[in-house]
């Protein structure tokens, strides 16, 4: 495994691999890896001949009041995990390498990114789409893998790849959970022991809604109301940002569960913002 710190070097190597017919599988991350990221590596291997994992805490996707400077970092541990998982290249550029002093071009998605997290994190998806577009150009992947925990992010990136004609297959991977159901996230490291226990209540509440749907409740107003009250009692969040039922394709609210309906939540437990979701499929 090699670690590459410069985009010029990374791009030259990616070009070389592409010209020799080797398909690159890309796993974009912000580092501080956990089992969820490693599952993305495993999936990337199924779609490629070599895996590039990018590790870059992207400043442009953080708002001024957000956790950019305290975002957890542990490069040594990350490299050991990558080696163990069979990653071929870790691309870990500096902010200066990615955003030179006079950087002035951004990529914006104007529909899917407006609701859900977009309402609470202005500019976030512009930062995400910009960095992912740059990473695609630097690493030239055949396939790129994103986790469904960030379902809106995955949909926005699918749209970006389609609308900007990136020749990349976007693979959306299942959510990986802790043994008590909490969706894995680097930000879980912020939770105190008591907050961590409350945080498990988010998935327990989502499971209850899944059961309600299995029992025949399809009206989303009923499902969302029940989810909200379960989250209040089980997770005791300090803030509920949203609890919504949206179509997984358009990310627009729906009245009844049809096709694929995403039930998505964002809450704060203490100072930590957590998101999670389940996908309800009509006819199942
Ligand atoms: O999901 C993440 O870790 C980030 O948003 C991503 C896709 C690596 C872009 O910085």
Boltz pocket constraint, residues with backbone or C-beta under 6 A from the ligand:
constraints:
  - pocket:
      binder: B
      contacts: [[A, 28], [A, 29], [A, 30], [A, 54], [A, 56], [A, 58], [A, 61], [A, 127], [A, 128], [A, 131], [A, 132], [A, 150], [A, 153]]
      max_distance: 6.0
